[in-house]
Amino acid sequence: HDNQSNPQSVIVWEVSTGRALRSFLGVPAGQEMEWPLFKWSHDGSMLARRGPGVISVYSTPDMGLLDKRSLKIPEVQSFE
């Protein structure tokens, strides 16, 4: 849930139920990242999130981290 020092600025919702599936922190103040930070798979079964030096892939509908780990990719700046 949001708070002043560390807000969860992106929330993935299950539209049919109105249930929040997962929340993500935004980019820290003063730090810039090239958008998009998130990409959906063509069929909506996975969501990838790019962060500093990592790409994390989450599977729907539980939004669990795929293989319970992020892919470490030093200096990753964008993804397609």
Secondary structure, 3 states (H helix, E strand, C coil): CCCCCCCCCEEEEECCCCEEEEEECCCCCCCCCCCCCEEECCCCCEEEEEECCEEEEEECCCCEEHHHCCEECCCCCCCC
